[in-house]
């Protein structure tokens, strides 16, 4: 997988654990998961787990090796196939677990630092479509967002006609992939 702004991705966390995933019928490990521990919870939202959010990220492309638990890492994370919308104030930054949801699909609040791709093709369809890739600061680093959106009126659905640097967004229901990781 390629992401247009990979060099801008820097999610700072502690490496917590590694899950090898289920064995594929060909004998290769399938979809390993790296668990990262982060204090990137939105203010006032940490009561369910203290000050640390344990975030499972999928290594779909088998790019990252298992690390020792507790070491500080910088991970290149991309939130995929998600929904997003501009925030109404007061602005929030960080991860928020959705009630009854799994840890791997949080709400992610942040400030846009880069818009790498924003494509709205002209089509004769009765709705608009968007493909975008952008980077947001979530308080303890930056993560990428890659998604598609469709709506009769994208500006109404997203809260903006075009996302700009400095705007605040909330990303919902992302699939979180890891593209790389280094020890800090």
OpenMM code with the backbone's topology and positions (N, CA, C; nanometers):
from openmm import Vec3, app, unit

residues = "UNK UNK UNK UNK UNK UNK UNK UNK UNK UNK UNK UNK UNK UNK UNK UNK UNK UNK UNK UNK UNK UNK UNK UNK UNK UNK UNK UNK UNK UNK UNK UNK UNK UNK UNK UNK UNK UNK UNK UNK UNK UNK UNK UNK UNK UNK UNK UNK UNK UNK UNK UNK UNK UNK UNK UNK UNK UNK UNK UNK UNK UNK UNK UNK UNK UNK UNK UNK UNK UNK UNK UNK UNK UNK UNK UNK UNK UNK UNK UNK UNK UNK UNK UNK UNK UNK UNK UNK UNK UNK UNK UNK UNK UNK UNK UNK UNK UNK UNK UNK UNK UNK UNK UNK UNK UNK UNK UNK UNK UNK UNK UNK UNK UNK UNK UNK UNK UNK UNK UNK UNK UNK UNK UNK UNK UNK UNK UNK UNK UNK UNK UNK UNK UNK UNK UNK UNK UNK UNK UNK UNK UNK UNK UNK UNK UNK UNK UNK UNK UNK UNK UNK UNK UNK UNK UNK UNK UNK UNK UNK UNK UNK UNK UNK UNK UNK UNK UNK UNK UNK UNK UNK UNK UNK UNK UNK UNK UNK UNK UNK UNK UNK UNK UNK".split()
positions = [
    Vec3(0.0837, -0.1181, 0.0000),
    Vec3(0.0000, 0.0000, 0.0000),
    Vec3(0.0883, 0.1245, 0.0000),
    Vec3(0.0497, 0.2197, -0.0766),
    Vec3(0.1193, 0.3476, -0.0801),
    Vec3(0.0265, 0.4544, -0.0226),
    Vec3(0.0874, 0.5491, 0.0450),
    Vec3(0.0142, 0.6642, 0.0979),
    Vec3(0.0930, 0.7871, 0.0574),
    Vec3(0.0261, 0.8861, 0.0017),
    Vec3(0.0943, 1.0015, -0.0578),
    Vec3(0.1830, 1.0789, 0.0399),
    Vec3(0.1510, 1.0762, 0.1688),
    Vec3(0.2276, 1.1546, 0.2666),
    Vec3(0.2879, 1.0658, 0.3758),
    Vec3(0.3398, 0.9514, 0.3374),
    Vec3(0.3942, 0.8559, 0.4343),
    Vec3(0.4994, 0.9184, 0.5253),
    Vec3(0.5840, 1.0037, 0.4714),
    Vec3(0.6910, 1.0647, 0.5513),
    Vec3(0.6381, 1.1540, 0.6636),
    Vec3(0.5134, 1.1964, 0.6558),
    Vec3(0.4550, 1.2840, 0.7582),
    Vec3(0.3901, 1.2055, 0.8724),
    Vec3(0.3879, 1.0721, 0.8648),
    Vec3(0.3192, 0.9900, 0.9648),
    Vec3(0.4130, 0.9564, 1.0796),
    Vec3(0.3693, 0.9865, 1.2025),
    Vec3(0.4544, 0.9667, 1.3207),
    Vec3(0.3664, 0.9530, 1.4449),
    Vec3(0.3119, 0.8331, 1.4666),
    Vec3(0.2302, 0.8056, 1.5848),
    Vec3(0.3233, 0.7515, 1.6928),
    Vec3(0.3392, 0.8266, 1.8006),
    Vec3(0.4317, 0.7890, 1.9075),
    Vec3(0.3570, 0.7092, 2.0153),
    Vec3(0.4112, 0.5926, 2.0470),
    Vec3(0.3452, 0.5031, 2.1411),
    Vec3(0.4475, 0.4091, 2.2029),
    Vec3(0.4011, 0.3268, 2.2953),
    Vec3(0.4822, 0.2175, 2.3492),
    Vec3(0.4327, 0.0892, 2.2840),
    Vec3(0.5260, 0.0038, 2.2454),
    Vec3(0.4889, -0.1245, 2.1869),
    Vec3(0.4368, -0.2131, 2.2992),
    Vec3(0.3168, -0.2664, 2.2839),
    Vec3(0.2550, -0.3435, 2.3920),
    Vec3(0.2611, -0.4942, 2.3689),
    Vec3(0.2229, -0.5390, 2.2504),
    Vec3(0.2156, -0.6832, 2.2270),
    Vec3(0.2041, -0.7119, 2.0780),
    Vec3(0.2186, -0.8400, 2.0452),
    Vec3(0.2104, -0.8858, 1.9076),
    Vec3(0.1194, -1.0071, 1.9016),
    Vec3(0.0300, -1.0088, 1.8061),
    Vec3(-0.0591, -1.1222, 1.7842),
    Vec3(-0.0309, -1.1727, 1.6435),
    Vec3(0.0151, -1.2958, 1.6322),
    Vec3(0.0585, -1.3487, 1.5026),
    Vec3(-0.0548, -1.3642, 1.4026),
    Vec3(-0.1768, -1.3653, 1.4473),
    Vec3(-0.2899, -1.3834, 1.3567),
    Vec3(-0.3176, -1.5308, 1.3343),
    Vec3(-0.4183, -1.5574, 1.2554),
    Vec3(-0.4554, -1.6954, 1.2264),
    Vec3(-0.3707, -1.7483, 1.1114),
    Vec3(-0.3439, -1.8787, 1.1159),
    Vec3(-0.2679, -1.9400, 1.0073),
    Vec3(-0.3543, -1.9505, 0.8821),
    Vec3(-0.2970, -1.9092, 0.7736),
    Vec3(-0.3632, -1.9202, 0.6441),
    Vec3(-0.3480, -2.0645, 0.5971),
    Vec3(-0.4309, -2.1087, 0.5066),
    Vec3(-0.4233, -2.2477, 0.4583),
    Vec3(-0.2901, -2.2785, 0.3912),
    Vec3(-0.2195, -2.1755, 0.3418),
    Vec3(-0.0894, -2.2009, 0.2805),
    Vec3(0.0235, -2.2060, 0.3835),
    Vec3(-0.0102, -2.1919, 0.5125),
    Vec3(0.0883, -2.2016, 0.6188),
    Vec3(0.1520, -2.0700, 0.6591),
    Vec3(0.1243, -1.9637, 0.5870),
    Vec3(0.1775, -1.8311, 0.6238),
    Vec3(0.0876, -1.7682, 0.7292),
    Vec3(0.1456, -1.6868, 0.8134),
    Vec3(0.0649, -1.6146, 0.9107),
    Vec3(-0.0167, -1.5099, 0.8363),
    Vec3(-0.1369, -1.4857, 0.8817),
    Vec3(-0.2274, -1.3980, 0.8122),
    Vec3(-0.2714, -1.2827, 0.9023),
    Vec3(-0.2571, -1.1636, 0.8548),
    Vec3(-0.2989, -1.0423, 0.9238),
    Vec3(-0.2488, -1.0324, 1.0679),
    Vec3(-0.1186, -1.0255, 1.0870),
    Vec3(-0.0674, -1.0060, 1.2225),
    Vec3(-0.1104, -0.8702, 1.2769),
    Vec3(-0.1261, -0.8638, 1.4082),
    Vec3(-0.1686, -0.7408, 1.4742),
    Vec3(-0.0628, -0.6966, 1.5743),
    Vec3(-0.0267, -0.5703, 1.5686),
    Vec3(0.0638, -0.5093, 1.6655),
    Vec3(-0.0222, -0.4241, 1.7589),
    Vec3(-0.0041, -0.4423, 1.8889),
    Vec3(-0.0779, -0.3643, 1.9874),
    Vec3(0.0111, -0.2511, 2.0363),
    Vec3(-0.0374, -0.1287, 2.0235),
    Vec3(0.0360, -0.0102, 2.0673),
    Vec3(-0.0364, 0.0526, 2.1848),
    Vec3(0.0391, 0.1007, 2.2832),
    Vec3(-0.0189, 0.1676, 2.3995),
    Vec3(0.0119, 0.3156, 2.3870),
    Vec3(-0.0927, 0.3977, 2.3943),
    Vec3(-0.0751, 0.5408, 2.3741),
    Vec3(-0.1560, 0.6192, 2.4754),
    Vec3(-0.1080, 0.7364, 2.5062),
    Vec3(-0.1826, 0.8292, 2.5913),
    Vec3(-0.2615, 0.9256, 2.5051),
    Vec3(-0.2905, 0.8881, 2.3824),
    Vec3(-0.3570, 0.9770, 2.2869),
    Vec3(-0.5077, 0.9786, 2.3032),
    Vec3(-0.5553, 0.9680, 2.4249),
    Vec3(-0.6991, 0.9745, 2.4475),
    Vec3(-0.7406, 1.1203, 2.4550),
    Vec3(-0.8575, 1.1484, 2.4044),
    Vec3(-0.9083, 1.2852, 2.4104),
    Vec3(-0.9322, 1.3233, 2.5562),
    Vec3(-0.9037, 1.4474, 2.5960),
    Vec3(-0.9216, 1.4896, 2.7353),
    Vec3(-1.0616, 1.4562, 2.7869),
    Vec3(-1.0657, 1.3998, 2.9068),
    Vec3(-1.1930, 1.3640, 2.9679),
    Vec3(-1.2507, 1.2326, 2.9201),
    Vec3(-1.1805, 1.1637, 2.8307),
    Vec3(-1.2336, 1.0404, 2.7742),
    Vec3(-1.1550, 0.9177, 2.8173),
    Vec3(-1.0655, 0.9327, 2.9142),
    Vec3(-0.9781, 0.8229, 2.9542),
    Vec3(-1.0317, 0.7432, 3.0716),
    Vec3(-1.1500, 0.7747, 3.1206),
    Vec3(-1.1987, 0.7111, 3.2427),
    Vec3(-1.2171, 0.5603, 3.2303),
    Vec3(-1.2336, 0.5065, 3.1113),
    Vec3(-1.2567, 0.3631, 3.0947),
    Vec3(-1.1275, 0.2828, 3.0962),
    Vec3(-1.0115, 0.3459, 3.0858),
    Vec3(-0.8872, 0.2697, 3.0818),
    Vec3(-0.7703, 0.3417, 3.1472),
    Vec3(-0.7970, 0.4369, 3.2340),
    Vec3(-0.6869, 0.5125, 3.2922),
    Vec3(-0.6348, 0.6121, 3.1913),
    Vec3(-0.5051, 0.6165, 3.1713),
    Vec3(-0.4469, 0.7132, 3.0794),
    Vec3(-0.3927, 0.6511, 2.9518),
    Vec3(-0.4160, 0.5224, 2.9312),
    Vec3(-0.3556, 0.4566, 2.8161),
    Vec3(-0.4621, 0.3917, 2.7286),
    Vec3(-0.4483, 0.4104, 2.6017),
    Vec3(-0.5353, 0.3480, 2.5025),
    Vec3(-0.4557, 0.2365, 2.4352),
    Vec3(-0.5037, 0.1137, 2.4410),
    Vec3(-0.4374, 0.0013, 2.3741),
    Vec3(-0.5018, -0.0146, 2.2368),
    Vec3(-0.4221, 0.0137, 2.1347),
    Vec3(-0.4720, 0.0208, 1.9977),
    Vec3(-0.4174, -0.0942, 1.9134),
    Vec3(-0.5053, -0.1803, 1.8608),
    Vec3(-0.4586, -0.2863, 1.7708),
    Vec3(-0.4477, -0.2319, 1.6288),
    Vec3(-0.3322, -0.2525, 1.5646),
    Vec3(-0.3145, -0.2099, 1.4259),
    Vec3(-0.2736, -0.3303, 1.3427),
    Vec3(-0.3309, -0.3436, 1.2259),
    Vec3(-0.3123, -0.4614, 1.1419),
    Vec3(-0.1954, -0.4394, 1.0463),
    Vec3(-0.1113, -0.5414, 1.0373),
    Vec3(0.0037, -0.5385, 0.9462),
    Vec3(-0.0322, -0.6189, 0.8216),
    Vec3(-0.1221, -0.5644, 0.7419),
    Vec3(-0.1740, -0.6311, 0.6236),
    Vec3(-0.0659, -0.6672, 0.5222),
    Vec3(0.0411, -0.5902, 0.5208),
    Vec3(0.1452, -0.6093, 0.4200),
    Vec3(0.2728, -0.6719, 0.4779),
    Vec3(0.2650, -0.7185, 0.6032),
    Vec3(0.3763, -0.7886, 0.6688),
    Vec3(0.5058, -0.7077, 0.6604),
    Vec3(0.4985, -0.5804, 0.7006),
    Vec3(0.6139, -0.4905, 0.6919),
    Vec3(0.6869, -0.4699, 0.8238),
    Vec3(0.6250, -0.5081, 0.9358),
    Vec3(0.6776, -0.4710, 1.0667),
    Vec3(0.7086, -0.5963, 1.1484),
    Vec3(0.8260, -0.5993, 1.2065),
    Vec3(0.8657, -0.7116, 1.2921),
    Vec3(0.8174, -0.6888, 1.4350),
    Vec3(0.7997, -0.7987, 1.5068),
    Vec3(0.7628, -0.7912, 1.6483),
    Vec3(0.8730, -0.7182, 1.7251),
    Vec3(0.8335, -0.6374, 1.8232),
    Vec3(0.9277, -0.5613, 1.9056),
    Vec3(0.9157, -0.6073, 2.0511),
    Vec3(1.0070, -0.5634, 2.1342),
    Vec3(1.0011, -0.5929, 2.2774),
    Vec3(0.8934, -0.5054, 2.3410),
    Vec3(0.8137, -0.5646, 2.4276),
    Vec3(0.7077, -0.4902, 2.4958),
    Vec3(0.7668, -0.3756, 2.5768),
    Vec3(0.7019, -0.2617, 2.5703),
    Vec3(0.7415, -0.1467, 2.6496),
    Vec3(0.8353, -0.0492, 2.5822),
    Vec3(0.8907, -0.0842, 2.4661),
    Vec3(0.9820, 0.0099, 2.4015),
    Vec3(0.9019, 0.1210, 2.3325),
    Vec3(0.9618, 0.2380, 2.3226),
    Vec3(0.8989, 0.3522, 2.2563),
    Vec3(0.9165, 0.3376, 2.1060),
    Vec3(0.8069, 0.3537, 2.0319),
    Vec3(0.8113, 0.3396, 1.8867),
    Vec3(0.7446, 0.4595, 1.8194),
    Vec3(0.7771, 0.4746, 1.6938),
    Vec3(0.7101, 0.5697, 1.6052),
    Vec3(0.6500, 0.4864, 1.4936),
    Vec3(0.5183, 0.4878, 1.4824),
    Vec3(0.4505, 0.4046, 1.3834),
    Vec3(0.3884, 0.4908, 1.2744),
    Vec3(0.3907, 0.4391, 1.1529),
    Vec3(0.3245, 0.5041, 1.0411),
    Vec3(0.1887, 0.4360, 1.0238),
    Vec3(0.0848, 0.5033, 1.0735),
    Vec3(-0.0506, 0.4484, 1.0719),
    Vec3(-0.1370, 0.5215, 0.9703),
    Vec3(-0.2247, 0.4457, 0.9047),
    Vec3(-0.3212, 0.5037, 0.8123),
    Vec3(-0.4599, 0.4528, 0.8498),
    Vec3(-0.5536, 0.5468, 0.8650),
    Vec3(-0.6931, 0.5158, 0.8915),
    Vec3(-0.7618, 0.5013, 0.7561),
    Vec3(-0.8162, 0.3832, 0.7306),
    Vec3(-0.8732, 0.3528, 0.5996),
    Vec3(-1.0237, 0.3328, 0.6062),
    Vec3(-1.0866, 0.3541, 0.4922),
    Vec3(-1.2278, 0.3215, 0.4734),
    Vec3(-1.3154, 0.3785, 0.5843),
    Vec3(-1.2899, 0.5004, 0.6213),
    Vec3(-1.3601, 0.5614, 0.7327),
    Vec3(-1.4515, 0.6731, 0.6853),
    Vec3(-1.5279, 0.7259, 0.7783),
    Vec3(-1.6100, 0.8441, 0.7547),
    Vec3(-1.5478, 0.9580, 0.8330),
    Vec3(-1.5577, 1.0793, 0.7815),
    Vec3(-1.5064, 1.1931, 0.8572),
    Vec3(-1.5982, 1.3130, 0.8389),
    Vec3(-1.5843, 1.4055, 0.9314),
    Vec3(-1.6625, 1.5295, 0.9279),
    Vec3(-1.5858, 1.6353, 1.0049),
    Vec3(-1.6014, 1.7609, 0.9639),
    Vec3(-1.5423, 1.8711, 1.0402),
    Vec3(-1.6004, 1.8711, 1.1806),
    Vec3(-1.5184, 1.9059, 1.2784),
    Vec3(-1.5651, 1.9174, 1.4167),
    Vec3(-1.6298, 2.0536, 1.4379),
    Vec3(-1.7295, 2.0549, 1.5253),
    Vec3(-1.7819, 2.1793, 1.5794),
    Vec3(-1.7095, 2.1989, 1.7107),
    Vec3(-1.6764, 2.3227, 1.7460),
    Vec3(-1.6055, 2.3468, 1.8721),
    Vec3(-1.6864, 2.3026, 1.9916),
    Vec3(-1.6273, 2.2796, 2.1058),
    Vec3(-1.4842, 2.2885, 2.1304),
    Vec3(-1.4113, 2.1735, 2.0598),
    Vec3(-1.2931, 2.2037, 2.0089),
    Vec3(-1.2178, 2.1067, 1.9308),
    Vec3(-1.1524, 2.0030, 2.0205),
    Vec3(-1.1492, 1.8789, 1.9699),
    Vec3(-1.0906, 1.7682, 2.0451),
    Vec3(-0.9783, 1.7046, 1.9647),
    Vec3(-0.8858, 1.6436, 2.0384),
    Vec3(-0.7713, 1.5786, 1.9765),
    Vec3(-0.7474, 1.4478, 2.0510),
    Vec3(-0.7274, 1.3381, 1.9789),
    Vec3(-0.6963, 1.2104, 2.0417),
    Vec3(-0.7882, 1.0992, 1.9967),
    Vec3(-0.7801, 0.9868, 2.0681),
    Vec3(-0.8587, 0.8675, 2.0384),
    Vec3(-0.9719, 0.8549, 2.1388),
    Vec3(-1.0863, 0.8114, 2.0919),
    Vec3(-1.2007, 0.7917, 2.1795),
    Vec3(-1.2658, 0.6587, 2.1469),
    Vec3(-1.2727, 0.5728, 2.2465),
    Vec3(-1.3372, 0.4429, 2.2254),
    Vec3(-1.4874, 0.4638, 2.2128),
    Vec3(-1.5466, 0.4000, 2.1146),
    Vec3(-1.6900, 0.4083, 2.0938),
    Vec3(-1.7565, 0.3103, 2.1895),
    Vec3(-1.8563, 0.3555, 2.2629),
    Vec3(-1.9261, 0.2697, 2.3590),
    Vec3(-1.9726, 0.1419, 2.2899),
    Vec3(-1.9353, 0.0296, 2.3474),
    Vec3(-1.9740, -0.0995, 2.2923),
    Vec3(-1.8924, -0.1417, 2.1709),
    Vec3(-1.8005, -0.0563, 2.1274),
    Vec3(-1.7201, -0.0866, 2.0094),
    Vec3(-1.5876, -0.1495, 2.0483),
    Vec3(-1.5149, -0.1957, 1.9492),
    Vec3(-1.3847, -0.2549, 1.9754),
    Vec3(-1.2781, -0.1467, 1.9756),
    Vec3(-1.1668, -0.1737, 2.0410),
    Vec3(-1.0594, -0.0752, 2.0526),
    Vec3(-1.0023, -0.0370, 1.9168),
    Vec3(-1.0085, -0.1260, 1.8196),
    Vec3(-0.9508, -0.1002, 1.6890),
    Vec3(-1.0346, -0.0130, 1.5984),
    Vec3(-1.1480, 0.0344, 1.6444),
    Vec3(-1.2326, 0.1219, 1.5629),
    Vec3(-1.2754, 0.2438, 1.6448),
    Vec3(-1.1786, 0.3235, 1.6900),
    Vec3(-1.2128, 0.4397, 1.7726),
    Vec3(-1.2603, 0.5576, 1.6880),
    Vec3(-1.3148, 0.6571, 1.7579),
    Vec3(-1.3285, 0.7881, 1.6955),
    Vec3(-1.1907, 0.8505, 1.7057),
    Vec3(-1.1461, 0.9164, 1.6023),
    Vec3(-1.0147, 0.9797, 1.6032),
    Vec3(-1.0354, 1.1287, 1.5767),
    Vec3(-0.9931, 1.2101, 1.6719),
    Vec3(-1.0109, 1.3542, 1.6627),
    Vec3(-0.8756, 1.4183, 1.6365),
    Vec3(-0.8690, 1.5146, 1.5446),
    Vec3(-0.7422, 1.5804, 1.5200),
    Vec3(-0.7524, 1.7016, 1.4305),
    Vec3(-0.6355, 1.7628, 1.4121),
    Vec3(-0.6218, 1.8838, 1.3310),
    Vec3(-0.5472, 1.8491, 1.2025),
    Vec3(-0.6000, 1.8904, 1.0890),
    Vec3(-0.5410, 1.8611, 0.9589),
    Vec3(-0.4076, 1.9344, 0.9440),
    Vec3(-0.3017, 1.8582, 0.9117),
    Vec3(-0.1694, 1.9184, 0.8908),
    Vec3(-0.1270, 1.9149, 0.7442),
    Vec3(-0.1898, 1.8293, 0.6650),
    Vec3(-0.1554, 1.8195, 0.5237),
    Vec3(-0.2694, 1.7530, 0.4483),
    Vec3(-0.3037, 1.8065, 0.3316),
    Vec3(-0.3994, 1.7427, 0.2412),
    Vec3(-0.3204, 1.7023, 0.1176),
    Vec3(-0.2938, 1.5728, 0.1047),
    Vec3(-0.2091, 1.5231, -0.0038),
    Vec3(-0.2884, 1.4954, -0.1321),
    Vec3(-0.4100, 1.4439, -0.1167),
    Vec3(-0.4946, 1.4116, -0.2324),
    Vec3(-0.6383, 1.4500, -0.1990),
    Vec3(-0.7033, 1.5210, -0.2917),
    Vec3(-0.8447, 1.5579, -0.2774),
    Vec3(-0.9038, 1.5572, -0.4178),
    Vec3(-0.9704, 1.4491, -0.4544),
    Vec3(-1.0205, 1.4322, -0.5908),
    Vec3(-1.1714, 1.4128, -0.5907),
    Vec3(-1.2412, 1.5027, -0.6592),
    Vec3(-1.3857, 1.4913, -0.6789),
    Vec3(-1.4083, 1.4837, -0.8294),
    Vec3(-1.4201, 1.3626, -0.8845),
    Vec3(-1.4376, 1.3503, -1.0299),
    Vec3(-1.5749, 1.4004, -1.0744),
    Vec3(-1.5767, 1.4551, -1.1926),
    Vec3(-1.7036, 1.4978, -1.2521),
    Vec3(-1.7690, 1.3748, -1.3137),
    Vec3(-1.8909, 1.3450, -1.2715),
    Vec3(-1.9618, 1.2291, -1.3250),
    Vec3(-2.1072, 1.2678, -1.3517),
    Vec3(-2.1746, 1.1938, -1.4383),
    Vec3(-2.3163, 1.2209, -1.4641),
    Vec3(-2.4086, 1.1551, -1.3603),
    Vec3(-2.3532, 1.1051, -1.2525),
    Vec3(-2.4321, 1.0358, -1.1506),
    Vec3(-2.5083, 1.1369, -1.0649),
    Vec3(-2.6139, 1.0935, -0.9978),
    Vec3(-2.6930, 1.1871, -0.9156),
    Vec3(-2.6312, 1.2133, -0.7775),
    Vec3(-2.5055, 1.1796, -0.7617),
    Vec3(-2.4356, 1.2055, -0.6355),
    Vec3(-2.2913, 1.2416, -0.6654),
    Vec3(-2.2236, 1.2975, -0.5652),
    Vec3(-2.0823, 1.3324, -0.5781),
    Vec3(-1.9988, 1.2245, -0.5104),
    Vec3(-1.8755, 1.2068, -0.5576),
    Vec3(-1.7855, 1.1125, -0.4918),
    Vec3(-1.6522, 1.1816, -0.4677),
    Vec3(-1.5817, 1.1342, -0.3664),
    Vec3(-1.4553, 1.1937, -0.3247),
    Vec3(-1.3570, 1.0834, -0.2918),
    Vec3(-1.2325, 1.1021, -0.3344),
    Vec3(-1.1210, 1.0199, -0.2880),
    Vec3(-1.0228, 1.1163, -0.2251),
    Vec3(-0.9753, 1.0852, -0.1020),
    Vec3(-0.8829, 1.1781, -0.0372),
    Vec3(-0.7808, 1.1040, 0.0490),
    Vec3(-0.6661, 1.1706, 0.0651),
    Vec3(-0.5609, 1.1275, 0.1560),
    Vec3(-0.5120, 1.2523, 0.2270),
    Vec3(-0.5136, 1.2491, 0.3609),
    Vec3(-0.4663, 1.3639, 0.4368),
    Vec3(-0.4060, 1.3177, 0.5684),
    Vec3(-0.3396, 1.4088, 0.6378),
    Vec3(-0.2700, 1.3794, 0.7631),
    Vec3(-0.3315, 1.4654, 0.8731),
    Vec3(-0.3510, 1.4030, 0.9922),
    Vec3(-0.4012, 1.4791, 1.1070),
    Vec3(-0.3101, 1.4599, 1.2285),
    Vec3(-0.2992, 1.5658, 1.3056),
    Vec3(-0.2278, 1.5627, 1.4335),
    Vec3(-0.3288, 1.5229, 1.5393),
    Vec3(-0.2990, 1.4158, 1.6138),
    Vec3(-0.3925, 1.3698, 1.7170),
    Vec3(-0.3374, 1.3897, 1.8581),
    Vec3(-0.2353, 1.4696, 1.8712),
    Vec3(-0.1836, 1.5033, 2.0036),
    Vec3(-0.0524, 1.4378, 2.0397),
    Vec3(-0.0350, 1.3109, 2.0047),
    Vec3(0.0925, 1.2425, 2.0310),
    Vec3(0.1584, 1.2028, 1.9003),
    Vec3(0.1226, 1.2728, 1.7971),
    Vec3(0.1795, 1.2446, 1.6668),
    Vec3(0.0767, 1.2616, 1.5579),
    Vec3(0.1138, 1.2140, 1.4404),
    Vec3(0.0281, 1.2301, 1.3237),
    Vec3(-0.0065, 1.0941, 1.2635),
    Vec3(-0.1260, 1.0848, 1.2073),
    Vec3(-0.1720, 0.9651, 1.1378),
    Vec3(-0.2314, 1.0069, 1.0041),
    Vec3(-0.2315, 0.9142, 0.9095),
    Vec3(-0.2894, 0.9414, 0.7792),
    Vec3(-0.4336, 0.8945, 0.7725),
    Vec3(-0.5080, 0.9565, 0.6826),
    Vec3(-0.6460, 0.9166, 0.6558),
    Vec3(-0.6579, 0.8987, 0.5051),
    Vec3(-0.7084, 0.7824, 0.4643),
    Vec3(-0.7376, 0.7561, 0.3224),
    Vec3(-0.8793, 0.7028, 0.3161),
    Vec3(-0.9637, 0.7695, 0.2386),
    Vec3(-1.1009, 0.7236, 0.2324),
    Vec3(-1.1706, 0.7697, 0.1057),
    Vec3(-1.2870, 0.7150, 0.0836),
    Vec3(-1.3782, 0.7549, -0.0232),
    Vec3(-1.5067, 0.8016, 0.0447),
    Vec3(-1.5763, 0.8902, -0.0196),
    Vec3(-1.7059, 0.9344, 0.0322),
    Vec3(-1.7982, 0.9593, -0.0864),
    Vec3(-1.9252, 0.9333, -0.0658),
    Vec3(-2.0264, 0.9669, -0.1657),
    Vec3(-2.1435, 1.0320, -0.0942),
    Vec3(-2.2027, 1.1289, -0.1595),
    Vec3(-2.3214, 1.1955, -0.1058),
    Vec3(-2.3834, 1.2794, -0.2166),
    Vec3(-2.5096, 1.3087, -0.2018),
    Vec3(-2.5751, 1.3983, -0.2964),
    Vec3(-2.5061, 1.5339, -0.2915),
    Vec3(-2.4683, 1.5765, -0.1709),
    Vec3(-2.3970, 1.7025, -0.1515),
    Vec3(-2.2828, 1.6779, -0.0529),
    Vec3(-2.1596, 1.6600, -0.1041),
    Vec3(-2.0451, 1.6313, -0.0177),
    Vec3(-2.0196, 1.7413, 0.0833),
    Vec3(-2.0343, 1.8657, 0.0442),
    Vec3(-2.0108, 1.9773, 0.1360),
    Vec3(-2.1034, 1.9683, 0.2567),
    Vec3(-2.2258, 1.9296, 0.2349),
    Vec3(-2.3218, 1.9144, 0.3452),
    Vec3(-2.2847, 1.7938, 0.4321),
    Vec3(-2.2485, 1.6842, 0.3705),
    Vec3(-2.2163, 1.5617, 0.4444),
    Vec3(-2.0882, 1.5733, 0.5253),
    Vec3(-1.9869, 1.6432, 0.4722),
    Vec3(-1.8561, 1.6509, 0.5372),
    Vec3(-1.8364, 1.7770, 0.6201),
    Vec3(-1.9197, 1.8768, 0.5955),
    Vec3(-1.9040, 2.0034, 0.6652),
    Vec3(-1.8093, 2.0985, 0.5938),
    Vec3(-1.7618, 2.0604, 0.4743),
    Vec3(-1.6699, 2.1437, 0.3967),
    Vec3(-1.6720, 2.1002, 0.2510),
    Vec3(-1.6435, 2.1939, 0.1626),
    Vec3(-1.6317, 2.1605, 0.0205),
    Vec3(-1.4932, 2.1044, -0.0089),
    Vec3(-1.3930, 2.1584, 0.0606),
    Vec3(-1.2551, 2.1117, 0.0460),
    Vec3(-1.1864, 2.1240, 0.1809),
    Vec3(-1.1284, 2.0166, 0.2270),
    Vec3(-1.0568, 2.0147, 0.3540),
    Vec3(-0.9315, 2.1002, 0.3435),
    Vec3(-0.9052, 2.1821, 0.4452),
    Vec3(-0.7895, 2.2715, 0.4452),
    Vec3(-0.7020, 2.2444, 0.5674),
    Vec3(-0.5733, 2.2722, 0.5540),
    Vec3(-0.4799, 2.2621, 0.6665),
    Vec3(-0.5302, 2.3537, 0.7779),
    Vec3(-0.5279, 2.3031, 0.9014),
    Vec3(-0.5723, 2.3801, 1.0167),
    Vec3(-0.7148, 2.3497, 1.0601),
    Vec3(-0.7916, 2.2803, 0.9756),
    Vec3(-0.9281, 2.2452, 1.0148),
    Vec3(-0.9252, 2.1223, 1.1059),
    Vec3(-1.0288, 2.1088, 1.1867),
    Vec3(-1.0400, 1.9994, 1.2837),
    Vec3(-1.1425, 1.8986, 1.2340),
    Vec3(-1.1075, 1.7691, 1.2410),
    Vec3(-1.1955, 1.6637, 1.1925),
    Vec3(-1.2118, 1.5539, 1.2976),
    Vec3(-1.3193, 1.4804, 1.2824),
    Vec3(-1.3404, 1.3556, 1.3561),
    Vec3(-1.3560, 1.2457, 1.2529),
    Vec3(-1.2765, 1.1395, 1.2680),
    Vec3(-1.2790, 1.0256, 1.1775),
    Vec3(-1.3496, 0.9121, 1.2508),
    Vec3(-1.4479, 0.8516, 1.1845),
    Vec3(-1.5285, 0.7457, 1.2450),
    Vec3(-1.5033, 0.6117, 1.1761),
    Vec3(-1.5020, 0.5060, 1.2576),
    Vec3(-1.4977, 0.3675, 1.2122),
    Vec3(-1.3835, 0.3367, 1.1164),
    Vec3(-1.2610, 0.3760, 1.1502),
    Vec3(-1.1513, 0.3443, 1.0582),
    Vec3(-1.1026, 0.2010, 1.0713),
    Vec3(-1.0513, 0.1488, 0.9632),
    Vec3(-0.9689, 0.0286, 0.9671),
    Vec3(-0.8271, 0.0828, 0.9777),
    Vec3(-0.7494, 0.0384, 1.0752),
    Vec3(-0.6174, 0.0973, 1.0997),
    Vec3(-0.5088, 0.0023, 1.0536),
    Vec3(-0.4300, 0.0478, 0.9561),
    Vec3(-0.3182, -0.0298, 0.9034),
    Vec3(-0.1875, 0.0359, 0.9433),
    Vec3(-0.0834, -0.0465, 0.9587),
    Vec3(0.0503, 0.0041, 0.9881),
    Vec3(0.1360, -0.0137, 0.8635),
    Vec3(0.2055, 0.0943, 0.8245),
    Vec3(0.2901, 0.0894, 0.7054),
    Vec3(0.4374, 0.0724, 0.7411),
    Vec3(0.4740, 0.1081, 0.8637),
    Vec3(0.6115, 0.0978, 0.9072),
    Vec3(0.6221, 0.1361, 1.0531),
    Vec3(0.7363, 0.1021, 1.1143),
    Vec3(0.7560, 0.1356, 1.2552),
    Vec3(0.9049, 0.1385, 1.2832),
    Vec3(0.9451, 0.2330, 1.3673),
    Vec3(1.0849, 0.2410, 1.4087),
    Vec3(1.0912, 0.2642, 1.5595),
    Vec3(1.2018, 0.2227, 1.6185),
    Vec3(1.2240, 0.2439, 1.7619),
    Vec3(1.2660, 0.3886, 1.7803),
    Vec3(1.2081, 0.4564, 1.8810),
    Vec3(1.2436, 0.5969, 1.9084),
    Vec3(1.3570, 0.6024, 2.0068),
] * unit.nanometer
topology = app.Topology()
chain = topology.addChain("A")
for resn in residues:
    res = topology.addResidue(resn, chain)
    for name in ("N", "CA", "C"):
        topology.addAtom(name, app.Element.getBySymbol(name[0]), res)
